[in-house]
Amino acid sequence: MSIDPAGSQWLRRGRLRDGSLVDVRVLAGRVTSVEPASNERVGASLDGWLVLPALGEPHAHLDKALTAERVPNPTGDLMGAIEAWVAAEERGEFGVEEMTVRATVAIRKLVANGVTVIRTHVNVGESDADHTHLRAVLAARDATLHLADVQIVALMHSPLAGTAGAGNRRALREALSMGVDLVGGCPHLEADGAGMIREALAAAREAGVGLDLHVDETLDPDMLTLVDLARQVSGSGFSRPVTASHCVSLSVQPIETQREIARMVRDAGIAIVPLPPTNLFLQGREQQRSMPRGIAPIDVLRESGVPVALGGDNVQDPFNPVGRSDPLETASLAVMAAHQLPDAAYDLVSNDVRRVLGHDAADVVVGAPADFLVIDAASVRAAIADAPLDRRVFKGGREVVVTTTTRRFHDDP
């Protein structure tokens, strides 16, 4: 790739969503100029491929990824997955080295598909006294710093509140000292969900970090931990970013209740991350007639001004036996199962993820980060529909992955 004397570089002949061919000048990781394509410039040619904001993954589980063969989930539901994972841990199925390798592979799979920002939840608790999960994911993050920006959430074991939670609170303090970026957990799975939220907020405030909780991953309409979270965040004046992931039970509330809660969430400054792939797999099995979809109400939330981004959640583990580590798969499911139009679906897995994770949007405009997915597709709709493997991924203007495929038909009889 040619570099001019000033240290900038040109990415030539990229195609924007409107069909125009442009040359993009990059300096210090950001776009400094977007000009009509010209043969007079020197730089890497993008061959007329579509240039889009890079993808993001706001909710991964890198410590669990790629274990579906080793940790089967015969029942296919959430509790079956949890029980299968706990049993595998108890029989010593995992170690730091193999978990580091898997987490590194999982990051590289995401990046190859166009992801440059990732948030991952990592199991933390007193039963993992050596912090095996966290040490493995920290090592994987260090090994892939040139490929993606990775945020780590301490997914706390239960309970966190009360006398019984003392050991887990100690483990959380240790994890924060080791470098996790946010506090997490599952208040809807705790006997004292409100207490869990209070402890998580207190720990996050003390450490000066944000919060990302698994919230209401159930279709039980009586489970609305999201309301308690919104009230506590608003009432405590917590100023760091807060994300509520899943929020499945919100989808089965009456529409006016959805809107009322959405306004509470907006006023509390909470972002919502629905997770179509895994929740479509885990949720709804108990209702065989008119099976619900298990996806938080995206349109209601966005209409109320709530920041929303979509994630893939688990990939090829007991919580989701499939998954391609490709946000275009998530976008496709958003189109089919959540009635999103393709352009909106793409934004939900790209710039909307970046915003929720605290990154600038990566549009092809002057001043934006030069994080791009360059893909051999005619349009955003075609990119989501066909998910072509032919992709080039740029992070800060530097090409980090190129994937090209060859297909040959044997038409002779």
C-alpha positions as a Markdown table, in Angstrom:
| # | Residue | x | y | z |
|---|---|---|---|---|
| 1 | Met | 0.0 | 0.0 | 0.0 |
| 2 | Ser | 1.5 | 3.3 | -1.1 |
| 3 | Ile | 2.1 | 6.0 | 1.5 |
| 4 | Asp | 2.6 | 9.6 | 0.5 |
| 5 | Pro | 5.3 | 11.8 | 2.1 |
| 6 | Ala | 2.9 | 13.3 | 4.5 |
| 7 | Gly | 2.1 | 9.8 | 6.0 |
| 8 | Ser | -1.4 | 9.5 | 4.5 |
| 9 | Gln | -2.7 | 6.8 | 2.2 |
| 10 | Trp | -5.4 | 6.5 | -0.4 |
| 11 | Leu | -7.9 | 3.7 | -0.5 |
| 12 | Arg | -9.0 | 3.9 | -4.1 |
| 13 | Arg | -12.1 | 3.1 | -6.1 |
| 14 | Gly | -14.4 | 2.1 | -3.2 |
| 15 | Arg | -18.2 | 2.2 | -3.8 |
| 16 | Leu | -20.5 | 4.1 | -1.5 |
| 17 | Arg | -24.1 | 3.1 | -0.7 |
| 18 | Asp | -25.4 | 5.6 | -3.4 |
| 19 | Gly | -23.3 | 3.8 | -6.0 |
| 20 | Ser | -20.6 | 6.5 | -6.4 |
| 21 | Leu | -17.0 | 5.5 | -6.7 |
| 22 | Val | -14.6 | 7.4 | -4.4 |
| 23 | Asp | -11.1 | 7.5 | -3.2 |
| 24 | Val | -10.7 | 7.8 | 0.6 |
| 25 | Arg | -7.6 | 9.4 | 2.1 |
| 26 | Val | -6.6 | 8.2 | 5.6 |
| 27 | Leu | -4.2 | 9.7 | 8.0 |
| 28 | Ala | -3.5 | 8.6 | 11.6 |
| 29 | Gly | -6.4 | 6.1 | 11.5 |
| 30 | Arg | -9.1 | 8.6 | 10.4 |
| 31 | Val | -10.6 | 9.8 | 7.1 |
| 32 | Thr | -9.2 | 13.1 | 5.9 |
| 33 | Ser | -10.7 | 13.3 | 2.5 |
| 34 | Val | -13.3 | 11.6 | 0.3 |
| 35 | Glu | -13.0 | 12.4 | -3.4 |
| 36 | Pro | -14.4 | 11.2 | -6.6 |
| 37 | Ala | -12.3 | 8.2 | -7.9 |
| 38 | Ser | -9.3 | 9.2 | -10.0 |
| 39 | Asn | -6.8 | 7.1 | -11.8 |
| 40 | Glu | -4.2 | 9.7 | -11.0 |
| 41 | Arg | -3.9 | 8.8 | -7.4 |
| 42 | Val | -1.6 | 6.1 | -6.0 |
| 43 | Gly | -2.9 | 3.7 | -3.4 |
| 44 | Ala | -4.6 | 0.4 | -2.7 |
| 45 | Ser | -7.5 | -0.3 | -5.1 |
| 46 | Leu | -10.8 | -1.5 | -3.5 |
| 47 | Asp | -11.9 | -2.8 | -7.0 |
| 48 | Gly | -15.3 | -1.1 | -6.8 |
| 49 | Trp | -16.4 | -3.1 | -3.8 |
| 50 | Leu | -19.0 | -1.7 | -1.4 |
| 51 | Val | -17.4 | 0.3 | 1.5 |
| 52 | Leu | -19.4 | 0.2 | 4.7 |
| 53 | Pro | -18.8 | 1.0 | 8.4 |
| 54 | Ala | -17.1 | -1.9 | 10.1 |
| 55 | Leu | -19.2 | -4.3 | 12.0 |
| 56 | Gly | -19.3 | -4.6 | 15.8 |
| 57 | Glu | -20.2 | -7.3 | 18.3 |
| 58 | Pro | -21.6 | -5.8 | 21.5 |
| 59 | His | -22.2 | -9.1 | 23.3 |
| 60 | Ala | -19.9 | -12.1 | 22.9 |
| 61 | His | -18.9 | -14.9 | 25.3 |
| 62 | Leu | -15.4 | -15.6 | 24.1 |
| 63 | Asp | -14.6 | -17.9 | 27.1 |
| 64 | Lys | -17.4 | -20.2 | 26.0 |
| 65 | Ala | -17.2 | -19.9 | 22.2 |
| 66 | Leu | -16.6 | -23.0 | 20.0 |
| 67 | Thr | -17.4 | -25.7 | 22.6 |
| 68 | Ala | -20.6 | -27.1 | 21.2 |
| 69 | Glu | -19.2 | -30.5 | 20.5 |
| 70 | Arg | -17.7 | -30.8 | 24.0 |
| 71 | Val | -20.6 | -29.3 | 25.9 |
| 72 | Pro | -23.9 | -30.4 | 24.4 |
| 73 | Asn | -27.2 | -29.0 | 25.6 |
| 74 | Pro | -29.8 | -31.8 | 25.1 |
| 75 | Thr | -32.8 | -29.7 | 26.4 |
| 76 | Gly | -31.9 | -26.7 | 24.2 |
| 77 | Asp | -33.1 | -24.1 | 26.7 |
| 78 | Leu | -31.3 | -21.6 | 28.9 |
| 79 | Met | -31.2 | -23.6 | 32.1 |
| 80 | Gly | -30.1 | -26.7 | 30.1 |
| 81 | Ala | -27.2 | -24.6 | 28.7 |
| 82 | Ile | -26.2 | -23.3 | 32.2 |
| 83 | Glu | -26.3 | -26.7 | 33.7 |
| 84 | Ala | -24.3 | -28.2 | 30.9 |
| 85 | Trp | -21.6 | -25.5 | 31.3 |
| 86 | Val | -21.4 | -25.9 | 35.1 |
| 87 | Ala | -21.1 | -29.7 | 34.7 |
| 88 | Ala | -18.3 | -29.2 | 32.2 |
| 89 | Glu | -16.5 | -26.9 | 34.5 |
| 90 | Glu | -16.8 | -29.3 | 37.4 |
| 91 | Arg | -15.3 | -32.2 | 35.3 |
| 92 | Gly | -12.3 | -30.0 | 34.4 |
| 93 | Glu | -13.1 | -29.6 | 30.8 |
| 94 | Phe | -11.3 | -26.3 | 30.4 |
| 95 | Gly | -7.9 | -24.7 | 31.1 |
| 96 | Val | -6.2 | -21.4 | 30.5 |
| 97 | Glu | -4.2 | -22.5 | 27.5 |
| 98 | Glu | -7.1 | -24.1 | 25.5 |
| 99 | Met | -9.5 | -21.3 | 26.5 |
| 100 | Thr | -7.0 | -18.7 | 25.3 |
| 101 | Val | -6.7 | -20.5 | 22.0 |
| 102 | Arg | -10.4 | -20.7 | 21.6 |
| 103 | Ala | -11.0 | -17.0 | 22.5 |
| 104 | Thr | -8.3 | -16.0 | 20.1 |
| 105 | Val | -9.8 | -18.0 | 17.3 |
| 106 | Ala | -13.2 | -16.5 | 18.1 |
| 107 | Ile | -11.9 | -13.0 | 17.9 |
| 108 | Arg | -10.2 | -13.7 | 14.6 |
| 109 | Lys | -13.4 | -15.2 | 13.2 |
| 110 | Leu | -15.3 | -12.0 | 14.1 |
| 111 | Val | -12.6 | -9.8 | 12.6 |
| 112 | Ala | -12.5 | -11.8 | 9.4 |
| 113 | Asn | -16.2 | -11.1 | 8.9 |
| 114 | Gly | -15.7 | -7.4 | 9.4 |
| 115 | Val | -15.8 | -6.7 | 13.2 |
| 116 | Thr | -13.4 | -4.2 | 14.7 |
| 117 | Val | -15.0 | -3.6 | 18.1 |
| 118 | Ile | -16.1 | -6.3 | 20.5 |
| 119 | Arg | -17.6 | -6.5 | 24.0 |
| 120 | Thr | -17.4 | -9.9 | 25.6 |
| 121 | His | -18.8 | -11.2 | 28.9 |
| 122 | Val | -16.4 | -13.4 | 30.9 |
| 123 | Asn | -17.4 | -15.7 | 33.8 |
| 124 | Val | -16.1 | -14.4 | 37.1 |
| 125 | Gly | -16.8 | -15.8 | 40.6 |
| 126 | Glu | -15.3 | -17.3 | 43.7 |
| 127 | Ser | -15.5 | -20.9 | 42.3 |
| 128 | Asp | -12.9 | -19.8 | 39.7 |
| 129 | Ala | -10.4 | -18.8 | 42.3 |
| 130 | Asp | -7.5 | -18.6 | 39.7 |
| 131 | His | -9.6 | -16.5 | 37.3 |
| 132 | Thr | -9.0 | -18.9 | 34.5 |
| 133 | His | -11.7 | -17.4 | 32.3 |
| 134 | Leu | -10.5 | -13.9 | 32.7 |
| 135 | Arg | -6.8 | -14.6 | 32.3 |
| 136 | Ala | -7.6 | -16.5 | 29.1 |
| 137 | Val | -9.6 | -13.7 | 27.6 |
| 138 | Leu | -7.1 | -11.1 | 28.7 |
| 139 | Ala | -4.4 | -13.1 | 26.9 |
| 140 | Ala | -6.6 | -13.4 | 23.8 |
| 141 | Arg | -7.2 | -9.7 | 23.8 |
| 142 | Asp | -3.5 | -8.9 | 24.1 |
| 143 | Ala | -2.8 | -11.3 | 21.2 |
| 144 | Thr | -5.3 | -9.5 | 18.9 |
| 145 | Leu | -4.8 | -5.8 | 19.8 |
| 146 | His | -3.9 | -5.1 | 16.2 |
| 147 | Leu | -7.2 | -6.6 | 14.9 |
| 148 | Ala | -9.9 | -5.3 | 17.2 |
| 149 | Asp | -10.7 | -3.3 | 20.3 |
| 150 | Val | -12.1 | -5.7 | 22.9 |
| 151 | Gln | -14.0 | -4.7 | 26.1 |
| 152 | Ile | -14.4 | -7.2 | 28.9 |
| 153 | Val | -17.4 | -7.5 | 31.2 |
| 154 | Ala | -17.1 | -9.4 | 34.4 |
| 155 | Leu | -20.1 | -11.7 | 34.2 |
| 156 | Met | -20.6 | -12.4 | 37.9 |
| 157 | His | -21.6 | -15.7 | 39.3 |
| 158 | Ser | -24.7 | -15.7 | 41.6 |
| 159 | Pro | -25.4 | -14.6 | 44.2 |
| 160 | Leu | -23.7 | -11.2 | 44.4 |
| 161 | Ala | -25.9 | -9.8 | 47.1 |
| 162 | Gly | -26.2 | -10.7 | 50.8 |
| 163 | Thr | -23.9 | -12.8 | 53.0 |
| 164 | Ala | -23.8 | -15.6 | 50.5 |
| 165 | Gly | -22.4 | -13.2 | 47.9 |
| 166 | Ala | -19.3 | -12.1 | 49.8 |
| 167 | Gly | -17.0 | -14.5 | 47.9 |
| 168 | Asn | -18.3 | -13.4 | 44.5 |
| 169 | Arg | -17.9 | -9.7 | 45.5 |
| 170 | Arg | -14.3 | -10.4 | 46.4 |
| 171 | Ala | -13.8 | -12.1 | 43.1 |
| 172 | Leu | -15.3 | -9.0 | 41.4 |
| 173 | Arg | -12.8 | -6.7 | 43.1 |
| 174 | Glu | -10.0 | -8.9 | 42.0 |
| 175 | Ala | -11.3 | -9.0 | 38.4 |
| 176 | Leu | -11.6 | -5.2 | 38.4 |
| 177 | Ser | -8.0 | -4.9 | 39.5 |
| 178 | Met | -7.0 | -7.3 | 36.7 |
| 179 | Gly | -8.4 | -5.0 | 34.0 |
| 180 | Val | -12.1 | -5.8 | 33.3 |
| 181 | Asp | -13.9 | -2.8 | 31.7 |
| 182 | Leu | -17.4 | -3.2 | 33.0 |
| 183 | Val | -19.4 | -5.0 | 35.7 |
| 184 | Gly | -21.9 | -7.6 | 34.7 |
| 185 | Gly | -24.2 | -10.3 | 36.0 |
| 186 | Cys | -27.7 | -11.7 | 35.8 |
| 187 | Pro | -30.0 | -10.1 | 38.4 |
| 188 | His | -33.1 | -11.9 | 37.1 |
| 189 | Leu | -31.5 | -15.2 | 38.1 |
| 190 | Glu | -30.8 | -14.1 | 41.6 |
| 191 | Ala | -33.2 | -14.4 | 44.6 |
| 192 | Asp | -32.4 | -10.8 | 45.4 |
| 193 | Gly | -32.2 | -9.2 | 42.0 |
| 194 | Ala | -32.6 | -5.7 | 43.3 |
| 195 | Gly | -29.7 | -6.4 | 45.8 |
| 196 | Met | -27.6 | -7.7 | 43.0 |
| 197 | Ile | -28.1 | -4.5 | 41.0 |
| 198 | Arg | -27.2 | -2.4 | 44.0 |
| 199 | Glu | -24.0 | -4.3 | 44.5 |
| 200 | Ala | -23.1 | -4.1 | 40.8 |
| 201 | Leu | -23.7 | -0.4 | 40.8 |
| 202 | Ala | -21.6 | 0.2 | 43.9 |
| 203 | Ala | -18.7 | -1.8 | 42.6 |
| 204 | Ala | -18.8 | -0.1 | 39.2 |
| 205 | Arg | -19.0 | 3.4 | 40.8 |
| 206 | Glu | -16.1 | 2.6 | 43.1 |
| 207 | Ala | -14.0 | 1.3 | 40.2 |
| 208 | Gly | -15.1 | 4.1 | 37.8 |
| 209 | Val | -16.4 | 1.7 | 35.1 |
| 210 | Gly | -19.7 | 1.0 | 33.4 |
| 211 | Leu | -22.3 | -1.7 | 33.8 |
| 212 | Asp | -23.6 | -4.3 | 31.3 |
| 213 | Leu | -26.1 | -6.7 | 32.8 |
| 214 | His | -27.9 | -9.7 | 31.4 |
| 215 | Val | -31.5 | -8.7 | 32.1 |
| 216 | Asp | -34.8 | -10.6 | 31.9 |
| 217 | Glu | -33.7 | -13.4 | 29.6 |
| 218 | Thr | -37.1 | -15.0 | 30.0 |
| 219 | Leu | -40.5 | -14.8 | 28.5 |
| 220 | Asp | -42.1 | -14.7 | 31.9 |
| 221 | Pro | -44.2 | -11.5 | 31.8 |
| 222 | Asp | -43.9 | -11.1 | 35.6 |
| 223 | Met | -40.1 | -10.8 | 35.4 |
| 224 | Leu | -39.3 | -7.2 | 34.8 |
| 225 | Thr | -35.9 | -6.5 | 36.4 |
| 226 | Leu | -35.3 | -3.9 | 33.7 |
| 227 | Val | -37.7 | -1.6 | 35.6 |
| 228 | Asp | -35.7 | -2.0 | 38.8 |
| 229 | Leu | -32.5 | -1.3 | 37.0 |
| 230 | Ala | -33.8 | 1.9 | 35.4 |
| 231 | Arg | -35.1 | 3.1 | 38.8 |
| 232 | Gln | -31.8 | 2.4 | 40.6 |
| 233 | Val | -29.7 | 3.9 | 37.9 |
| 234 | Ser | -31.8 | 7.1 | 37.9 |
| 235 | Gly | -32.1 | 7.2 | 41.7 |
| 236 | Ser | -28.4 | 6.7 | 42.3 |
| 237 | Gly | -27.2 | 9.3 | 39.8 |
| 238 | Phe | -24.8 | 6.7 | 38.3 |
| 239 | Ser | -23.0 | 8.5 | 35.5 |
| 240 | Arg | -21.1 | 5.7 | 33.8 |
| 241 | Pro | -22.5 | 3.9 | 30.7 |
| 242 | Val | -25.2 | 1.3 | 31.5 |
| 243 | Thr | -26.3 | -1.5 | 29.1 |
| 244 | Ala | -29.1 | -4.0 | 29.6 |
| 245 | Ser | -28.7 | -7.0 | 27.3 |
| 246 | His | -31.4 | -9.5 | 26.3 |
| 247 | Cys | -34.6 | -7.8 | 27.9 |
| 248 | Val | -36.7 | -10.6 | 26.4 |
| 249 | Ser | -39.6 | -10.3 | 28.8 |
| 250 | Leu | -40.2 | -6.7 | 27.6 |
| 251 | Ser | -41.4 | -8.2 | 24.3 |
| 252 | Val | -44.4 | -9.9 | 25.9 |
| 253 | Gln | -45.7 | -6.8 | 27.7 |
| 254 | Pro | -48.7 | -4.9 | 26.4 |
| 255 | Ile | -47.6 | -2.2 | 24.0 |
| 256 | Glu | -48.3 | 0.7 | 26.4 |
| 257 | Thr | -46.3 | -1.0 | 29.1 |
| 258 | Gln | -43.5 | -1.4 | 26.6 |
| 259 | Arg | -43.6 | 2.3 | 25.8 |
| 260 | Glu | -43.7 | 3.3 | 29.5 |
| 261 | Ile | -40.7 | 1.1 | 30.4 |
| 262 | Ala | -38.9 | 2.3 | 27.3 |
| 263 | Arg | -39.3 | 5.9 | 28.5 |
| 264 | Met | -37.9 | 5.0 | 31.9 |
| 265 | Val | -34.9 | 3.3 | 30.3 |
| 266 | Arg | -34.3 | 6.3 | 28.1 |
| 267 | Asp | -34.5 | 8.7 | 31.0 |
| 268 | Ala | -32.0 | 6.5 | 32.9 |
| 269 | Gly | -29.6 | 6.6 | 30.0 |
| 270 | Ile | -29.6 | 2.9 | 29.5 |
| 271 | Ala | -28.7 | 1.2 | 26.2 |
| 272 | Ile | -30.5 | -2.0 | 25.2 |
| 273 | Val | -28.8 | -4.9 | 23.3 |
| 274 | Pro | -31.2 | -7.5 | 22.0 |
| 275 | Leu | -29.6 | -10.7 | 20.9 |
| 276 | Pro | -31.6 | -12.4 | 18.1 |
| 277 | Pro | -29.5 | -15.5 | 17.3 |
| 278 | Thr | -29.2 | -17.0 | 20.8 |
| 279 | Asn | -32.6 | -15.9 | 22.1 |
| 280 | Leu | -34.4 | -17.3 | 19.1 |
| 281 | Phe | -32.7 | -20.6 | 19.9 |
| 282 | Leu | -33.2 | -20.6 | 23.7 |
| 283 | Gln | -36.6 | -18.9 | 24.2 |
| 284 | Gly | -40.1 | -20.0 | 23.5 |
| 285 | Arg | -39.8 | -23.8 | 23.7 |
| 286 | Glu | -42.5 | -23.9 | 26.5 |
| 287 | Gln | -45.1 | -22.3 | 24.1 |
| 288 | Gln | -45.5 | -24.6 | 21.2 |
| 289 | Arg | -48.5 | -22.7 | 19.8 |
| 290 | Ser | -47.7 | -19.2 | 18.3 |
| 291 | Met | -44.2 | -19.6 | 19.6 |
| 292 | Pro | -42.8 | -16.2 | 20.6 |
| 293 | Arg | -39.6 | -14.8 | 19.1 |
| 294 | Gly | -37.8 | -13.8 | 22.2 |
| 295 | Ile | -36.4 | -10.5 | 20.9 |
| 296 | Ala | -36.7 | -7.2 | 22.8 |
| 297 | Pro | -39.0 | -4.8 | 21.0 |
| 298 | Ile | -36.5 | -2.9 | 18.8 |
| 299 | Asp | -38.9 | -0.4 | 17.2 |
| 300 | Val | -40.6 | 0.6 | 20.5 |
| 301 | Leu | -37.2 | 1.2 | 22.2 |
| 302 | Arg | -35.8 | 3.3 | 19.3 |
| 303 | Glu | -39.0 | 5.3 | 18.9 |
| 304 | Ser | -38.7 | 6.2 | 22.6 |
| 305 | Gly | -35.1 | 7.4 | 22.1 |
| 306 | Val | -33.3 | 4.4 | 23.7 |
| 307 | Pro | -29.9 | 3.5 | 22.1 |
| 308 | Val | -30.2 | 0.0 | 20.7 |
| 309 | Ala | -27.6 | -2.3 | 19.1 |
| 310 | Leu | -27.9 | -5.9 | 18.2 |
| 311 | Gly | -25.4 | -8.7 | 19.0 |
| 312 | Gly | -25.0 | -12.4 | 18.3 |
| 313 | Asp | -24.3 | -13.5 | 21.9 |
| 314 | Asn | -23.1 | -17.1 | 22.0 |
| 315 | Val | -21.4 | -18.9 | 19.1 |
| 316 | Gln | -21.2 | -22.7 | 18.8 |
| 317 | Asp | -21.6 | -23.5 | 22.5 |
| 318 | Pro | -24.4 | -24.9 | 24.7 |
| 319 | Phe | -26.3 | -21.7 | 24.5 |
| 320 | Asn | -26.3 | -21.6 | 20.7 |
| 321 | Pro | -25.0 | -24.7 | 18.8 |
| 322 | Val | -24.6 | -22.7 | 15.5 |
| 323 | Gly | -23.6 | -19.2 | 14.6 |
| 324 | Arg | -21.1 | -17.9 | 12.1 |
| 325 | Ser | -19.4 | -15.1 | 14.1 |
| 326 | Asp | -20.8 | -12.8 | 11.5 |
| 327 | Pro | -23.0 | -9.8 | 12.4 |
| 328 | Leu | -24.5 | -10.0 | 9.0 |
| 329 | Glu | -26.2 | -13.2 | 10.2 |
| 330 | Thr | -27.6 | -11.2 | 13.1 |
| 331 | Ala | -28.7 | -8.5 | 10.7 |
| 332 | Ser | -30.5 | -11.1 | 8.6 |
| 333 | Leu | -32.3 | -12.5 | 11.6 |
| 334 | Ala | -33.3 | -8.9 | 12.5 |
| 335 | Val | -34.9 | -8.5 | 9.1 |
| 336 | Met | -36.7 | -11.8 | 9.2 |
| 337 | Ala | -37.6 | -12.1 | 12.9 |
| 338 | Ala | -37.8 | -8.5 | 14.0 |
| 339 | His | -39.1 | -6.8 | 10.9 |
| 340 | Gln | -36.2 | -4.5 | 10.4 |
| 341 | Leu | -35.4 | -3.1 | 6.9 |
| 342 | Pro | -32.0 | -4.0 | 5.6 |
| 343 | Asp | -30.4 | -0.6 | 6.0 |
| 344 | Ala | -31.6 | -0.3 | 9.6 |
| 345 | Ala | -30.5 | -3.8 | 10.4 |
| 346 | Tyr | -27.0 | -3.0 | 9.1 |
| 347 | Asp | -26.8 | 0.1 | 11.3 |
| 348 | Leu | -27.9 | -2.0 | 14.3 |
| 349 | Val | -24.8 | -4.2 | 13.9 |
| 350 | Ser | -22.4 | -1.6 | 12.9 |
| 351 | Asn | -22.4 | 2.1 | 13.9 |
| 352 | Asp | -25.1 | 1.5 | 16.6 |
| 353 | Val | -22.8 | -1.0 | 18.2 |
| 354 | Arg | -19.9 | 1.5 | 18.1 |
| 355 | Arg | -22.1 | 4.1 | 19.8 |
| 356 | Val | -23.2 | 1.8 | 22.6 |
| 357 | Leu | -19.6 | 0.7 | 23.2 |
| 358 | Gly | -18.4 | 4.3 | 23.3 |
| 359 | His | -16.7 | 4.5 | 19.9 |
| 360 | Asp | -17.2 | 7.1 | 17.1 |
| 361 | Ala | -19.3 | 6.1 | 14.1 |
| 362 | Ala | -17.2 | 4.8 | 11.2 |
| 363 | Asp | -19.0 | 6.4 | 8.3 |
| 364 | Val | -17.0 | 7.3 | 5.1 |
| 365 | Val | -16.8 | 10.9 | 6.0 |
| 366 | Val | -14.0 | 13.3 | 6.9 |
| 367 | Gly | -13.0 | 12.9 | 10.6 |
| 368 | Ala | -14.5 | 9.5 | 11.1 |
| 369 | Pro | -12.4 | 6.4 | 12.1 |
| 370 | Ala | -11.2 | 4.5 | 9.1 |
| 371 | Asp | -12.8 | 1.2 | 10.3 |
| 372 | Phe | -14.4 | -0.3 | 7.2 |
| 373 | Leu | -15.9 | -3.5 | 5.8 |
| 374 | Val | -15.2 | -3.6 | 2.1 |
| 375 | Ile | -17.4 | -6.3 | 0.7 |
| 376 | Asp | -18.2 | -7.7 | -2.8 |
| 377 | Ala | -21.9 | -6.9 | -2.8 |
| 378 | Ala | -24.1 | -4.7 | -4.9 |
| 379 | Ser | -25.9 | -3.1 | -1.9 |
| 380 | Val | -26.4 | -3.3 | 1.9 |
| 381 | Arg | -29.4 | -5.5 | 1.2 |
| 382 | Ala | -27.4 | -7.9 | -0.9 |
| 383 | Ala | -24.6 | -7.9 | 1.6 |
| 384 | Ile | -27.0 | -9.1 | 4.3 |
| 385 | Ala | -28.9 | -11.5 | 2.0 |
| 386 | Asp | -25.8 | -13.2 | 0.5 |
| 387 | Ala | -23.2 | -12.6 | 3.2 |
| 388 | Pro | -20.4 | -12.9 | 0.6 |
| 389 | Leu | -17.2 | -14.2 | 2.0 |
| 390 | Asp | -15.2 | -11.9 | -0.2 |
| 391 | Arg | -14.3 | -9.2 | 2.2 |
| 392 | Arg | -11.6 | -6.8 | 3.2 |
| 393 | Val | -11.4 | -5.4 | 6.7 |
| 394 | Phe | -9.7 | -2.1 | 7.6 |
| 395 | Lys | -9.0 | -1.0 | 11.2 |
| 396 | Gly | -7.7 | 2.6 | 11.5 |
| 397 | Gly | -7.1 | 2.6 | 7.7 |
| 398 | Arg | -4.9 | -0.5 | 7.9 |
| 399 | Glu | -6.0 | -3.6 | 6.1 |
| 400 | Val | -6.1 | -6.4 | 8.7 |
| 401 | Val | -7.9 | -9.2 | 6.8 |
| 402 | Val | -8.5 | -10.1 | 3.2 |
| 403 | Thr | -10.8 | -13.0 | 2.3 |
| 404 | Thr | -11.3 | -14.1 | -1.3 |
| 405 | Thr | -13.1 | -17.1 | -2.6 |
| 406 | Thr | -12.9 | -19.1 | -5.8 |
| 407 | Arg | -15.9 | -20.9 | -7.4 |
| 408 | Arg | -15.8 | -23.0 | -10.5 |
| 409 | Phe | -18.8 | -24.7 | -12.1 |
| 410 | His | -18.2 | -27.9 | -14.1 |
| 411 | Asp | -20.8 | -27.5 | -16.8 |
| 412 | Asp | -19.5 | -30.0 | -19.3 |
| 413 | Pro | -21.8 | -33.1 | -19.4 |
